[in-house]
Amino acid sequence: MIISSTVVALAAESGKSEFVASDAAGAVTPVEPSTSMTLTQMTERFQQLHKDLDLAVRQTRNAALAAAAARTVLLTQYGGAMVVDGAVLYASASEDAEEIRTVPSGKVARLEDTDGSWYQVSFDTCSGYMKADDCLVVRYSDYENSTAASLLIEDLLDYAYTYLGTPYVYGGNSRYGIDCSAFTQQVFNHFGYNLPRTVSAQYAVCRRVSDSERRPGDLLFFNTSGGLSHIGIYLGNGRFIHSGSITGVAIRSLSEDYFARTYLFAGRIIGK
């Protein structure tokens, strides 16, 4: 008879022998002393241990298959992870890893992979890992190419804010002095959008959008001195950032009388 467990005889006090059974993983199970167990009983005991081990292996395999099936469903049928209440994007699947950035609520990442506890995700400007507990699984196709799925617009606006206070200089294109179209050009070029230099040329590469469609990151065009003569970047809620001849780079509102009178329309570069 072949028994897969290994039987080890250990010397015990009083001249009695005690046996232990170890499975392939090294787990050790004590067996009753030989003086009180017949060979038949020992055989039955080891057969039961073998059955228990086989059951544990099958249960583990089934759990692994179920986890693999769940992973496949998440990646192929859903493919998106929506941040619930703000989430940290880590460089690797560990809270001790480098924190790349904080992702605000409502943002939807493309779900690249998962181990159940962590989601490997990507956005348009970065990728990393977020804790699964911080996210809801969603169908990425419902959000693809939307502002919810894009950190690019948020990053672009954050970069535009770094110019606040830069003085206006006609023809200028640096942080020492910059005009309105150079400001929009520099901000968009920083993210790989090669905008031309003038207001009219920038309008030519936009897709015109209505005021009801207007969203953060769109370009706003004004007629301040005849035709297309001024430009800014829309922030949302009627506010925009621009390089004004008096204020330099500043945040203003479309409800202000001057801008309400000179505003023409909006144009889209990102996701046009």
C-alpha positions as CSV (number, residue, x, y, z in Angstrom):
1,M,0.0,0.0,0.0
2,I,1.3,3.5,-0.9
3,I,0.5,6.3,1.5
4,S,1.5,9.8,0.4
5,S,2.1,11.0,4.0
6,T,5.5,10.5,5.6
7,V,5.5,8.6,8.9
8,V,8.2,9.6,11.4
9,A,8.9,7.5,14.5
10,L,9.9,9.5,17.5
11,A,11.3,8.1,20.7
12,A,9.1,8.8,23.6
13,E,9.3,8.3,27.3
14,S,8.2,4.9,28.8
15,G,9.5,3.2,25.6
16,K,6.4,4.2,23.7
17,S,6.6,5.4,20.1
18,E,4.5,8.4,18.8
19,F,3.9,9.0,15.1
20,V,3.3,12.2,13.2
21,A,2.0,12.6,9.6
22,S,3.2,15.5,7.5
23,D,1.6,16.4,4.2
24,A,3.4,17.8,1.1
25,A,3.2,21.3,2.4
26,G,4.9,20.3,5.6
27,A,1.9,20.6,7.9
28,V,2.3,18.1,10.7
29,T,-0.6,16.3,12.3
30,P,0.0,14.1,15.4
31,V,-1.2,10.5,15.3
32,E,-2.3,8.5,18.4
33,P,0.5,6.5,20.0
34,S,1.1,3.2,18.3
35,T,0.3,1.2,21.4
36,S,-3.4,2.2,21.1
37,M,-3.7,2.1,17.3
38,T,-3.6,-0.9,15.1
39,L,-2.1,-1.0,11.6
40,T,-5.6,-1.0,10.1
41,Q,-6.5,2.1,12.2
42,M,-3.3,3.9,11.2
43,T,-4.0,3.1,7.5
44,E,-7.6,4.5,7.8
45,R,-6.3,7.6,9.6
46,F,-3.7,8.3,6.9
47,Q,-6.3,7.7,4.2
48,Q,-8.6,10.3,5.9
49,L,-5.7,12.8,6.1
50,H,-5.1,12.2,2.4
51,K,-8.8,12.9,1.7
52,D,-8.7,16.1,3.8
53,L,-5.6,17.3,2.0
54,D,-7.1,16.6,-1.4
55,L,-10.3,18.5,-0.4
56,A,-8.2,21.5,0.8
57,V,-6.3,21.5,-2.5
58,R,-9.5,21.4,-4.5
59,Q,-11.1,24.2,-2.4
60,T,-8.0,26.3,-2.9
61,R,-8.0,25.6,-6.7
62,N,-11.7,26.5,-6.9
63,A,-11.2,29.7,-5.0
64,A,-8.3,30.6,-7.4
65,L,-10.5,29.9,-10.4
66,A,-13.3,32.0,-9.0
67,A,-10.9,34.9,-8.3
68,A,-9.5,34.6,-11.9
69,A,-13.1,34.6,-13.3
70,A,-13.9,37.7,-11.2
71,R,-10.8,39.4,-12.5
72,T,-11.7,38.7,-16.1
73,V,-15.2,40.1,-15.6
74,L,-13.8,43.3,-14.0
75,L,-11.3,43.9,-16.8
76,T,-13.3,42.9,-19.8
77,Q,-16.9,43.8,-18.9
78,Y,-16.3,46.8,-16.7
79,G,-12.7,48.0,-17.0
80,G,-13.1,51.2,-15.0
81,A,-12.6,52.2,-11.3
82,M,-14.4,55.3,-10.0
83,V,-12.9,57.0,-7.0
84,V,-15.5,57.2,-4.2
85,D,-14.2,59.7,-1.7
86,G,-10.7,60.7,-2.9
87,A,-7.9,58.2,-3.4
88,V,-4.2,58.1,-3.3
89,L,-2.5,56.9,-6.4
90,Y,0.6,54.9,-5.4
91,A,3.7,53.9,-7.4
92,S,3.2,50.3,-6.4
93,A,0.6,48.1,-4.6
94,S,1.5,49.2,-1.1
95,E,0.6,52.0,1.3
96,D,4.4,52.3,1.9
97,A,5.0,53.1,-1.7
98,E,5.6,56.6,-3.2
99,E,2.4,58.6,-3.4
100,I,2.1,59.9,-6.9
101,R,-0.9,62.1,-6.4
102,T,-4.4,62.3,-4.8
103,V,-7.2,61.6,-7.2
104,P,-10.5,63.5,-6.5
105,S,-13.9,61.9,-6.1
106,G,-15.8,61.1,-9.2
107,K,-12.7,60.5,-11.4
108,V,-12.7,57.3,-13.4
109,A,-9.5,55.4,-14.2
110,R,-9.0,52.7,-16.7
111,L,-8.7,49.4,-14.8
112,E,-5.5,47.6,-16.0
113,D,-5.3,44.8,-13.5
114,T,-6.3,43.7,-10.0
115,D,-5.4,41.3,-7.2
116,G,-8.6,41.9,-5.3
117,S,-7.2,44.4,-2.8
118,W,-5.5,46.8,-5.3
119,Y,-6.4,48.2,-8.7
120,Q,-3.7,48.9,-11.2
121,V,-5.0,51.9,-13.1
122,S,-4.1,54.5,-15.7
123,F,-5.3,58.0,-16.5
124,D,-4.3,60.2,-19.4
125,T,-1.3,61.7,-17.6
126,C,-0.3,59.1,-15.1
127,S,-0.7,55.5,-13.9
128,G,-0.3,53.6,-10.7
129,Y,-2.2,51.7,-8.0
130,M,-5.2,52.6,-5.9
131,K,-6.8,50.6,-3.1
132,A,-9.9,48.7,-4.2
133,D,-11.8,49.9,-1.1
134,D,-11.5,53.5,-2.4
135,C,-13.2,52.7,-5.7
136,L,-16.3,51.5,-7.3
137,V,-16.1,49.3,-10.4
138,V,-17.8,50.9,-13.4
139,R,-18.1,50.4,-17.2
140,Y,-15.2,52.5,-18.5
141,S,-16.9,52.8,-21.9
142,D,-19.5,55.0,-20.2
143,Y,-16.9,57.5,-19.2
144,E,-14.1,57.3,-21.8
145,N,-13.2,60.6,-23.3
146,S,-15.2,62.5,-20.7
147,T,-13.9,64.9,-18.1
148,A,-14.5,62.2,-15.4
149,A,-12.0,59.9,-17.1
150,S,-9.4,62.7,-17.6
151,L,-6.9,64.1,-15.1
152,L,-5.4,66.0,-18.0
153,I,-7.8,68.9,-17.8
154,E,-7.2,69.1,-14.0
155,D,-3.5,69.0,-14.5
156,L,-3.6,71.6,-17.3
157,L,-5.6,74.0,-15.1
158,D,-3.2,73.4,-12.2
159,Y,-0.3,74.3,-14.5
160,A,-2.1,77.4,-15.7
161,Y,-2.5,78.5,-12.1
162,T,1.3,78.5,-11.7
163,Y,1.4,81.5,-14.1
164,L,-0.8,83.6,-11.8
165,G,0.8,87.0,-11.2
166,T,3.0,86.9,-14.3
167,P,2.9,90.4,-15.8
168,Y,1.5,91.0,-19.3
169,V,4.0,91.8,-22.0
170,Y,2.8,92.2,-25.6
171,G,4.8,89.6,-27.6
172,G,6.2,88.1,-24.4
173,N,6.2,84.3,-24.0
174,S,7.9,83.6,-20.7
175,R,7.2,83.8,-17.0
176,Y,8.9,87.2,-16.9
177,G,6.1,88.6,-19.2
178,I,3.5,87.0,-21.4
179,D,0.6,88.0,-23.6
180,C,-2.7,86.2,-23.9
181,S,-2.1,83.8,-26.8
182,A,1.4,83.0,-25.6
183,F,-0.1,82.1,-22.2
184,T,-2.6,79.6,-23.7
185,Q,0.1,78.3,-26.1
186,Q,2.6,77.7,-23.3
187,V,0.0,75.9,-21.1
188,F,-1.3,73.6,-23.8
189,N,2.2,72.9,-25.3
190,H,3.3,71.7,-21.8
191,F,0.9,68.8,-22.3
192,G,1.8,68.0,-25.8
193,Y,-0.8,70.1,-27.7
194,N,1.1,72.3,-30.1
195,L,-1.0,75.4,-30.3
196,P,0.0,78.0,-32.8
197,R,1.1,81.5,-31.6
198,T,-1.8,83.8,-32.5
199,V,-5.4,84.0,-31.3
200,S,-6.9,83.5,-34.7
201,A,-4.6,80.6,-35.4
202,Q,-5.6,79.0,-32.2
203,Y,-9.2,79.4,-33.0
204,A,-8.6,77.7,-36.3
205,V,-7.4,74.4,-34.6
206,C,-10.3,74.4,-32.1
207,R,-13.7,72.8,-32.4
208,R,-16.3,75.4,-31.8
209,V,-18.6,74.5,-28.9
210,S,-21.8,76.2,-27.6
211,D,-22.0,77.9,-24.3
212,S,-24.1,75.0,-23.0
213,E,-21.4,72.5,-24.0
214,R,-18.6,74.6,-22.6
215,R,-16.4,72.9,-20.0
216,P,-13.2,73.5,-18.1
217,G,-10.1,73.4,-20.3
218,D,-11.9,75.0,-23.3
219,L,-10.5,78.2,-24.8
220,L,-12.6,81.4,-24.7
221,F,-12.4,84.0,-27.4
222,F,-13.1,87.7,-27.1
223,N,-13.4,90.7,-29.3
224,T,-11.5,93.4,-27.4
225,S,-10.1,95.4,-30.2
226,G,-11.8,94.1,-33.4
227,G,-12.3,90.5,-34.4
228,L,-10.6,87.7,-32.6
229,S,-8.3,89.7,-30.3
230,H,-8.1,88.0,-26.9
231,I,-8.1,84.5,-25.5
232,G,-8.4,82.7,-22.1
233,I,-8.9,79.2,-20.6
234,Y,-12.2,78.4,-19.1
235,L,-12.2,77.1,-15.5
236,G,-15.9,76.4,-15.0
237,N,-18.7,78.3,-13.3
238,G,-18.3,81.3,-15.5
239,R,-14.6,81.8,-14.5
240,F,-11.6,81.8,-16.7
241,I,-7.8,82.5,-16.5
242,H,-6.0,84.8,-18.9
243,S,-3.2,87.2,-19.4
244,G,-4.9,90.6,-19.3
245,S,-3.1,93.8,-20.4
246,I,-3.8,95.4,-17.0
247,T,-3.8,92.5,-14.5
248,G,-1.3,90.1,-16.1
249,V,-2.2,86.4,-15.6
250,A,-5.3,86.5,-13.4
251,I,-8.7,84.8,-12.8
252,R,-11.7,86.7,-14.0
253,S,-15.4,86.2,-14.5
254,L,-17.6,86.2,-17.6
255,S,-20.2,88.0,-15.6
256,E,-18.0,91.1,-15.4
257,D,-19.4,93.8,-17.6
258,Y,-16.3,94.1,-19.8
259,F,-16.0,90.4,-20.5
260,A,-19.7,89.9,-20.9
261,R,-19.6,92.5,-23.7
262,T,-16.5,91.2,-25.5
263,Y,-17.0,87.5,-25.1
264,L,-17.6,85.7,-28.4
265,F,-17.5,81.9,-28.1
266,A,-15.6,78.9,-26.8
267,G,-13.4,76.4,-28.7
268,R,-12.3,72.9,-27.6
269,I,-8.8,71.4,-28.0
270,I,-8.9,68.5,-25.5
271,G,-11.3,65.8,-26.7
272,K,-12.4,67.8,-29.7
